[in-house]
C-alpha cells in the first residue's frame, strides 16, 4: 500500500490494521490519495518563506483532492436527544470527506501541525467514528516540508 509514494520519499506509518482495512475496504481511496500525493513538489522558495496561513503545498493538495477526486469539506453535526428534547449538539468540520460504497473517509491535511491541534483532530476522528459517522479507516497526513512525512492513523 502506498508503494509509489514510499519510493518518492514519503514515510508511511499504518497503525492498528489500517493497511488491511484500506487495502481491502477502500482501495479507491488509497489510489486517489496516492495519485494526489505523487504530484507533490516543494519548490525551495516555499521552504524558506515565512509561515502564516495555509502553505502553497497544502493549498495545491487540497485543490487536487477536491477538484479532481471530489473530497469535499464537510461539517458533521451530532445532536443528543433525550425524550424528544435536544440536550447537546457538537459539530466537527473536516477538510476532506468522501463517501465510498464501503464507508465514509475523513482526511485532514496539516503543514507542520502543532501537537494540540493534532490531538484535537484525532479526538474528533475518534468521536465521529464512535458515533458511526465515518468509517473505521481514517487517515491523517502530517505534511512536513523537510521529509515529506505522511502518517496513516486509523481511529
C-alpha positions in Angstrom: 0.0 0.0 0.0 1.3 3.4 -1.0 4.4 1.9 -2.6 4.7 4.6 -5.2 4.8 7.5 -2.7 7.2 5.5 -0.5 9.6 5.3 -3.5 9.2 9.1 -3.8 10.5 9.5 -0.2 7.3 9.7 1.8 7.3 7.9 5.2 4.0 6.0 5.7 3.0 4.6 9.0 -0.1 2.4 9.2 -1.3 1.6 12.7 -3.9 -0.8 14.1 -4.8 -2.7 10.9 -5.1 0.5 8.9 -3.3 -1.1 5.9 -5.6 -4.2 5.8 -8.7 -2.0 6.2 -7.7 0.5 3.5 -6.4 -2.2 1.1 -9.5 -4.3 1.2 -12.3 -1.9 2.1 -11.2 1.3 0.4 -8.8 0.7 -2.4 -10.3 3.6 -4.4 -9.4 6.0 -1.6 -5.9 4.7 -1.4 -5.5 5.2 -5.2 -6.9 8.7 -5.1 -4.7 9.8 -2.1 -1.6 8.2 -3.7 -2.2 9.9 -7.0 -2.7 13.3 -5.4 0.5 12.9 -3.3 2.6 11.8 -6.3 2.0 15.3 -7.7 3.5 16.9 -4.6 6.5 19.1 -5.2 8.0 21.6 -2.8 9.9 24.5 -4.5 12.8 25.8 -2.4 11.1 29.2 -2.3 8.3 27.7 -0.3 10.7 26.1 2.2 12.4 29.4 3.1 9.2 31.6 3.0 7.9 32.6 6.5 4.9 30.9 7.9 1.4 32.3 8.5 -1.7 30.9 6.9 -2.0 27.8 4.7 1.1 26.9 2.8 1.0 26.7 -1.0 1.7 23.0 -1.0 -1.2 22.4 1.3 -3.4 24.6 -1.0 -2.3 22.6 -4.1 -3.0 19.3 -2.4 -6.4 20.4 -1.1 -7.4 21.6 -4.6 -6.3 18.4 -6.2 -8.2 16.2 -3.8 -11.3 18.5 -4.1 -11.3 19.3 -7.8 -10.1 16.1 -9.3 -11.3 13.4 -6.8 -14.3 15.0 -5.1 -13.0 15.1 -1.5 -15.1 17.9 -0.1 -15.1 19.9 3.1 -17.9 18.7 5.4 -19.4 19.8 8.7 -20.8 16.9 10.7 -23.3 17.9 13.4 -24.2 15.4 16.1 -27.1 16.0 18.4 -28.0 14.2 21.6 -31.7 14.0 22.2 -33.4 12.7 25.3 -37.1 12.1 25.3 -37.5 14.3 22.2 -35.6 17.2 23.8 -32.2 18.2 22.4 -29.6 18.2 25.2 -26.3 18.6 23.4 -25.0 19.4 19.9 -21.4 19.1 18.7 -20.1 19.9 15.2 -16.9 18.9 13.5 -15.7 20.4 10.3 -13.4 18.1 8.3 -11.3 19.4 5.4 -11.8 16.4 3.1 -14.6 13.9 3.3 -15.6 11.4 0.7 -18.2 8.6 0.8 -17.4 5.3 -0.8 -19.6 2.2 -1.1 -17.8 0.7 1.9 -17.9 3.7 4.2 -17.1 7.4 4.7 -13.4 8.5 4.7 -12.3 11.7 6.5 -9.0 13.4 5.9 -7.2 16.4 7.4 -4.1 17.9 5.9 -1.8 19.8 8.1 1.5 21.5 7.5 3.9 21.2 10.4 1.0 20.9 12.7 1.3 21.7 16.4 0.6 18.9 18.9 -2.6 20.4 20.4 -4.2 20.6 17.0 -3.1 17.2 16.0 -4.5 15.8 19.3 -7.8 17.7 18.7 -8.1 16.3 15.2 -7.5 12.8 16.4 -10.1 13.1 19.2 -12.6 14.5 16.7 -12.0 11.5 14.4 -12.4 9.1 17.3 -15.7 10.7 18.3 -17.0 10.7 14.7 -16.0 7.0 14.4 -17.6 6.1 17.7 -20.8 7.8 16.6 -20.8 5.8 13.4 -20.4 8.8 11.2 -17.2 8.0 9.5 -15.7 4.6 8.7 -13.1 2.9 10.8 -10.3 3.7 8.4 -9.3 7.3 9.0 -6.2 9.0 7.6 -4.3 11.9 9.0 -1.5 13.3 6.9 1.2 15.3 8.6 2.8 17.2 5.8 6.4 18.2 6.6 8.5 20.1 4.2 11.8 18.6 5.2 11.0 14.8 5.0 7.5 14.8 3.3 6.1 12.6 6.0 2.7 11.1 5.5 1.3 9.4 8.6 -1.6 7.0 8.4 -3.7 6.8 11.6 -6.9 4.9 11.9 -9.4 5.7 14.6 
